Amino acid sequence: MGSTDYIVGPAGQRFTPGDETALADAFERLIENYDTHYDAIPDHLERFAPETIEKNSQIGITTLHR
């Protein structure tokens, strides 16, 4: 649950750390598709809601005990 892809998801853009050009390119993509990224925030944040985490952890526990 700690990968950048999982945390940022469709609400952002990935780039290579330390690469200023990659950061600038990612920022450009973010601006070009701002509405898409912005609209993704509420649904993406839902995966971090306490109820969702609790539900998913219960599913994982149930799966492990099968």
Secondary structure, DSSP 8 states (H G I E B T S, - for coil): ---HHHHHGGGS----TT-HHHHHHHHHHHHHTHHHHHHHHHHHHHTTSHHHHHHHHHHHHHHHT-
